[in-house]
Amino acid sequence: MKKRIATIIFTVISFVIISSYSVYAENVVFINDNFENLSTSNWIDNTGRGTKTVEQNEDGKYMVLNSTSSYFNYQANNIYSTRRLYCSADIKFDSGDSEIQVRESRDVSASGFTMAGRVRKRLGYLEYFTNGKYEKMNDSNGNWIKLSDVSKWYTIRMVLDIKTNKYSIYVIDRQAQSVLTKVENVDFYGECQYINYFAFSSSSKLCVDNVRIEEVEVKKIGVEGEVYPKITNTNSTYLYKVKAVDDNNTEFIVDDVKWSISKNKTGISIDEKTGLLTVAPNAKPGPVLIKAENLKYSTKSFFFLIDIER
């Protein structure tokens, strides 16, 4: 039975993956700056309180932003995304406070925007913004991470998903290429229909290099979970998820899925909102088809065939 069901499952999963390729256009690169050509024209001071220059070290040229009086914002020119936005930059902090802001900006007033993603260094400590408040970014030991070495370069990557209104942040030691801290799939502050604003902000010197901001497409999507749930003497549960992969080969979970079982079967049920399957002791062995629908990345419904075993 396992061999037969495995063949059917492989066929179904293959169909799901092949049929789920996105119909989006090609990736759009908005910013790709390493400053080797000495140009800083992609960066606009919208506060009038900053200066920008290009300097050089043994690794090459980079942009230096500085403050003439107080906090400045240097905004990236000509960004407009309604899909999935990647933002990556190498940064060397000074001792002052700094941050990266990404938002839907409707006008130049303080009230004319909705914040999508925000990460900041304040008194050396890293925080991110979600649901209207700042949260700590912790290291692998659960301690609030502090970037106190002002001679060190870091890579900060942000992935912002306009369709789900969630984002992720990764802070990487550039030299060691190790992840120092991360948060994944946290909420925007408010609902964004698009993102058109990315800015570096600081109260003091900020060095920036290798900035890349691009809109990417989701290339495949499918259901993941246990293929052979067991019937036991008590209720047993199994969690199913919808996962997608984008063109940067980043895998992420798709939320707000509606779950169901295509044909009702005694002793088998699934939570419509969470994807938690329950197998009761009175369930009978055999195949069950799980259905996932209401997906933000596809108008199709997706199916996942499982085999209930005793």
C-alpha positions in Angstrom: 0.0 0.0 0.0 2.8 2.4 0.9 4.5 1.9 -2.5 1.2 2.6 -4.3 0.3 5.7 -2.2 3.8 7.0 -2.5 3.5 6.9 -6.3 0.2 8.7 -6.2 1.6 11.3 -3.8 4.6 12.0 -5.9 2.4 12.5 -8.9 0.1 14.9 -7.0 3.0 16.9 -5.4 4.7 17.1 -8.8 1.5 18.5 -10.3 1.2 21.0 -7.5 4.7 22.3 -7.9 4.6 22.4 -11.7 1.2 24.1 -11.8 2.0 26.6 -9.1 4.7 28.6 -10.9 3.9 32.3 -10.6 2.6 34.4 -13.5 4.5 37.5 -12.2 6.8 39.4 -14.5 10.6 39.1 -14.3 12.4 40.3 -11.2 12.9 44.0 -11.0 16.1 45.4 -9.6 15.6 49.0 -8.2 19.0 49.6 -6.6 22.3 47.8 -7.2 25.0 50.0 -5.8 28.6 49.2 -4.9 29.8 52.8 -5.4 32.8 51.8 -7.5 31.7 54.4 -10.1 31.7 57.1 -7.3 28.0 57.8 -8.0 25.6 58.4 -5.1 22.8 59.7 -7.3 20.4 56.9 -6.2 20.3 58.4 -2.6 18.3 61.5 -1.7 18.6 63.5 1.5 14.9 64.3 2.3 15.8 66.0 5.5 18.5 68.5 4.5 20.6 67.4 7.4 23.0 65.0 5.9 26.1 64.8 3.7 27.3 62.0 1.4 30.7 61.1 0.1 32.5 58.1 -1.3 35.6 56.7 0.5 37.8 53.7 -0.1 39.5 50.9 1.9 41.2 47.7 0.9 37.9 46.1 -0.1 36.9 48.9 -2.5 34.7 52.0 -2.4 31.7 52.7 -0.2 29.3 55.5 0.6 29.7 57.5 3.8 26.6 59.3 5.2 27.0 61.9 7.9 24.9 64.3 9.9 25.3 68.1 9.8 23.0 68.7 12.7 20.6 65.9 13.7 19.0 62.8 12.4 19.1 62.5 8.6 17.2 60.2 6.2 18.8 59.2 2.9 16.1 57.7 0.7 16.6 55.3 -2.2 15.3 56.8 -5.5 12.4 55.3 -7.6 11.2 52.2 -5.6 7.7 50.9 -6.1 6.9 47.3 -5.2 3.6 45.4 -4.7 5.0 41.9 -4.3 8.0 40.6 -2.4 10.9 43.0 -1.8 14.5 42.1 -1.0 16.7 44.7 0.6 20.4 44.0 1.4 23.2 46.3 2.5 26.6 46.1 4.1 26.8 48.6 7.0 29.5 49.9 9.3 27.9 51.7 12.2 29.3 54.7 14.2 28.6 55.1 17.9 25.4 57.0 17.2 21.9 55.7 16.7 21.0 54.4 13.3 18.1 52.7 11.5 16.7 51.4 8.2 13.1 52.3 7.4 10.9 50.6 4.7 7.4 51.9 4.3 4.4 52.9 2.1 4.7 56.7 1.9 1.8 58.7 0.6 3.2 62.2 1.1 6.0 64.0 2.8 4.2 64.6 6.0 4.9 62.7 9.2 1.4 61.2 9.1 1.5 60.3 5.4 3.0 56.8 5.6 2.5 53.3 6.9 5.6 51.6 8.3 6.3 48.2 6.8 9.7 47.2 8.3 12.2 49.0 10.6 15.4 47.9 12.3 17.4 50.2 14.5 20.6 50.3 16.5 19.9 52.3 19.7 22.6 52.7 22.3 24.4 49.9 20.5 21.4 47.4 20.8 19.4 46.1 17.9 15.6 46.3 17.8 12.9 45.8 15.1 9.5 47.4 14.8 6.2 45.4 14.6 2.6 46.0 15.6 3.4 49.5 16.8 6.3 48.8 19.1 10.0 47.9 19.1 11.1 44.4 20.0 14.6 43.1 21.0 16.7 41.2 18.5 18.4 38.4 20.3 21.5 36.3 19.7 21.5 32.5 19.6 21.7 32.4 23.4 18.6 34.6 23.7 20.5 37.7 24.8 19.7 41.1 23.5 22.4 41.6 20.8 24.7 44.7 20.9 26.8 45.9 18.0 29.5 47.7 19.8 32.5 47.2 17.4 32.4 50.3 15.2 35.2 49.0 13.0 33.2 46.0 11.9 31.1 45.6 8.7 27.7 43.9 9.0 25.2 42.7 6.3 21.6 43.5 7.0 19.0 41.8 4.8 15.3 42.5 4.9 12.6 40.6 3.1 9.2 42.3 2.9 6.2 40.6 1.6 3.4 43.0 0.6 0.9 40.3 -0.1 1.1 38.9 3.5 2.2 42.2 5.2 5.0 40.4 7.0 8.8 40.8 7.0 12.0 39.1 8.1 15.4 40.6 9.1 18.8 38.9 9.0 21.9 40.5 10.5 25.2 38.8 9.3 28.8 39.2 10.2 30.2 40.1 6.8 33.6 38.7 7.3 32.6 35.4 8.9 29.4 35.1 6.9 27.6 33.9 10.0 24.0 35.0 11.0 24.2 36.9 14.3 20.5 37.5 14.8 17.3 37.1 12.8 13.5 37.5 13.1 11.2 36.0 10.6 7.6 36.6 9.5 6.7 39.4 11.8 3.9 41.8 11.1 4.1 45.2 9.4 2.8 48.1 11.5 -0.4 48.7 9.5 -1.5 47.4 6.2 0.6 48.3 3.1 -0.6 48.0 -0.4 2.8 48.9 -1.8 6.3 49.9 -0.7 7.9 53.0 -2.2 10.3 54.2 0.5 13.6 52.7 1.7 16.0 54.9 3.8 19.1 54.9 5.9 18.8 57.1 8.9 21.4 58.1 11.5 22.4 60.7 14.0 26.1 60.2 13.1 28.4 58.7 10.5 27.1 55.6 8.7 29.1 53.7 6.1 27.1 51.8 3.4 28.1 49.4 0.7 26.7 46.7 -1.7 23.1 47.9 -1.6 20.7 45.8 -3.6 16.9 46.3 -3.6 14.9 44.1 -5.8 11.4 42.8 -6.3 11.3 39.0 -6.7 8.7 36.5 -7.8 7.4 33.4 -6.1 8.3 30.5 -8.3 6.6 27.5 -6.6 4.2 26.7 -3.8 3.0 23.5 -2.2 1.7 21.7 0.9 4.1 20.1 3.4 3.3 17.7 6.2 3.2 14.0 7.4 2.4 11.6 4.6 1.6 8.6 6.8 -0.4 9.7 9.9 -1.0 6.9 12.5 -4.1 5.7 14.2 -3.4 5.3 17.9 -5.3 4.7 21.1 -5.7 8.4 21.6 -6.2 11.4 19.3 -3.0 12.0 17.3 -2.4 15.4 15.6 -0.3 16.5 12.6 0.4 20.0 11.4 0.3 20.9 7.7 1.7 24.0 6.1 1.8 25.8 2.8 5.4 26.7 1.8 6.6 28.8 -1.1 10.0 29.4 -2.6 11.0 32.6 -4.3 13.6 33.4 -6.9 16.3 33.9 -4.3 15.6 30.3 -3.2 14.2 31.6 0.1 11.5 29.3 1.6 8.7 30.8 3.6 5.4 29.8 5.1 2.2 31.2 3.5 -0.3 32.2 6.2 -4.1 32.7 6.2 -4.8 29.4 4.4 -8.2 27.8 4.5 -7.9 24.0 5.2 -10.4 21.2 4.5 -10.6 17.5 3.7 -12.0 17.0 0.2 -14.2 14.1 1.3 -15.4 13.7 4.9 -14.1 10.6 6.6 -15.0 9.2 10.0 -12.4 10.1 12.7 -10.4 12.5 10.5 -10.7 16.3 10.8 -8.6 19.3 10.1 -8.7 22.8 11.7 -9.8 25.2 9.0 -7.4 28.0 10.1 -4.3 26.2 11.5 -4.0 23.1 9.3 -3.8 20.9 12.4 -5.1 17.4 11.4 -6.6 15.2 14.1 -6.8 11.4 13.7 -9.1 9.8 16.2 -8.9 6.2 17.5 -12.1 5.3 15.5 -10.6 6.4 12.2 -10.2 3.9 9.4 -7.0 3.4 7.4 -6.8 4.6 3.8 -6.1 7.7 1.6 -7.3 11.2 2.5 -7.0 14.3 0.3 -6.2 17.5 2.2 -7.2 20.7 0.5 -5.6 24.2 0.9 -7.2 27.2 -0.6 -7.6 31.0 -0.3 -3.8 31.4 -1.0 -2.4 34.9 -1.5 0.0 33.6 -4.2 -2.3 31.6 -6.4 -5.9 31.4 -7.4 -5.7 27.6 -7.5 -6.5 25.2 -4.7 -3.7 22.8 -3.7 -4.1 19.2 -2.7 -2.0 16.9 -0.6 -2.7 13.1 -0.5 -2.0 11.3 2.8 -2.4 7.7 3.8 -3.9 7.0 7.3 -2.2 3.9 8.8 -3.0 1.8 11.8 
